[in-house]
Amino acid sequence: MGSPVSPLVANMFMEHLERKLLDTAAEDLKLKLWKKYVDNILEIVKKGSVEELTEFLNELDNSHNIKFTYEVEQGGQLPFLDLLLNRTENVGLKLQIYRKPTHTDQYLNFSSHHLIEHKLSVVRTLLKSVPRYRD
């Protein structure tokens, strides 16, 4: 496995790159939204500047060990983490659970030899991800 310090160092490095970006190019690229979770970034930028932003991000890392990529919304939809963001007519967002096409719906087998805490954690996580609807 890796060192327990690895995620911390990776997070610090990504925050360093993020700070460089926000200090130098946020105004030029007209960033409207910037949300990050670990190595996933959701951003809203001026139309047509996605390629420019991605190129700029790739040049920020002098070691060129990190390669930034991007996805553009298709038909008003954009997958982000386990969510499918749907743009609504009134300029809002509708959130749905998103599963990649390769998702197998297989989780930790309850009869396996894992700790009971791990097994229960899978169940709790699935229950928390169920959308709650209001009347």
C-alpha atoms as one frame of an Amber mdcrd trajectory, in Angstrom:
protein
   0.000   0.000   0.000   1.192   3.578   0.185   2.442   5.729   2.975  -0.267
   7.209   5.228   1.261  10.608   4.487   0.726  10.300   0.701  -2.859  11.692
   0.618  -1.806  14.637   2.768   1.138  15.494   0.507  -1.000  15.072  -2.629
  -3.688  17.332  -1.168  -1.117  19.982  -0.233   0.351  19.887  -3.737  -3.073
  20.206  -5.385  -3.970  23.115  -3.089  -0.688  24.781  -4.049  -1.597  24.503
  -7.757  -5.134  25.690  -7.032  -3.850  28.755  -5.154  -1.495  29.583  -8.057
  -4.423  29.373 -10.466  -6.803  31.436  -8.378  -4.155  34.087  -7.692  -3.050
  34.470 -11.306  -5.840  33.574 -13.722  -9.226  33.640 -11.981 -10.059  37.097
 -13.350  -8.931  36.366 -16.912 -10.841  33.080 -17.148 -14.007  34.526 -15.578
 -14.435  31.681 -13.080 -18.041  31.707 -11.849 -17.810  28.592  -9.674 -14.899
  26.515  -8.362 -15.642  23.474  -6.173 -13.066  20.794  -5.447 -13.262  17.375
  -3.815  -9.890  15.614  -3.619  -8.853  15.500  -7.310 -12.241  16.362  -8.858
 -13.024  19.970  -9.685 -16.393  21.376 -10.713 -16.057  24.744 -12.370 -18.143
  27.112 -14.398 -16.077  29.251 -16.740 -16.669  31.661 -19.575 -17.886  29.819
 -22.672 -15.010  28.779 -24.911 -12.295  29.092 -22.244 -12.246  25.457 -21.039
  -9.326  24.490 -23.274  -7.422  27.612 -22.219  -7.973  26.837 -18.527  -6.927
  23.192 -18.920  -3.773  24.194 -20.787  -2.981  26.788 -18.108  -3.468  24.196
 -15.326  -1.175  21.733 -17.077   1.531  24.414 -17.342   1.284  25.308 -13.617
   2.936  22.033 -12.641   6.597  22.447 -13.573   7.246  18.727 -13.080   4.490
  17.819 -15.594   3.528  14.829 -13.432  -0.143  15.822 -13.369  -2.388  15.871
 -16.425  -5.632  17.812 -16.124  -8.553  16.814 -18.318 -12.093  18.132 -18.619
 -15.639  17.119 -19.426 -18.191  19.423 -21.003 -21.881  19.078 -20.256 -23.854
  17.111 -22.824 -27.533  17.903 -23.245 -27.599  19.953 -20.051 -26.133  17.071
 -18.015 -22.748  16.627 -16.392 -21.608  13.732 -14.169 -19.635  14.839 -11.102
 -18.562  12.312  -8.482 -21.645  10.142  -7.841 -24.066  12.832  -8.998 -25.607
  13.682 -12.324 -26.105  17.442 -12.535 -29.082  18.362 -14.718 -29.565  21.964
 -15.731 -33.235  22.957 -15.389 -35.209  25.499 -17.412 -35.242  28.046 -14.565
 -31.412  28.107 -14.384 -31.364  25.679 -11.444 -29.894  22.253 -10.914 -31.560
  18.910 -10.393 -29.347  16.287  -8.781 -29.607  12.562  -9.433 -27.525   9.578
  -8.380 -25.054   8.761 -11.164 -23.520   5.400 -11.873 -20.848   4.987 -14.503
 -21.732   2.637 -17.367 -19.130   0.213 -15.977 -20.753   0.151 -12.491 -21.555
  -3.463 -11.504 -23.782  -2.867  -8.426 -21.475  -5.222  -6.531 -20.437  -4.223
  -3.046 -18.752  -5.951  -0.138 -20.174  -9.463   0.248 -21.790  -9.704   3.693
 -20.607 -13.287   4.158 -16.966 -12.308   3.515 -14.343 -12.280   6.259 -14.229
  -8.490   6.583 -14.852  -6.714   9.866 -18.530  -6.158  10.661 -17.829  -2.402
  10.901 -16.749  -2.395   7.254 -19.830  -4.300   6.162 -22.178  -1.991   8.071
 -20.374   1.030   6.669 -21.281  -0.075   3.127 -24.955  -0.325   4.115 -24.916
   3.099   5.845 -23.251   4.721   2.853 -25.847   3.301   0.465 -28.688   4.444
   2.727 -27.262   7.968   2.950 -27.054   8.220  -0.841 -30.784   7.537  -1.335
 -32.460  10.756  -2.554 -35.089  12.118  -0.201 -38.164  13.639  -1.792 -40.490
  16.221  -0.291 -44.171  16.582  -1.110
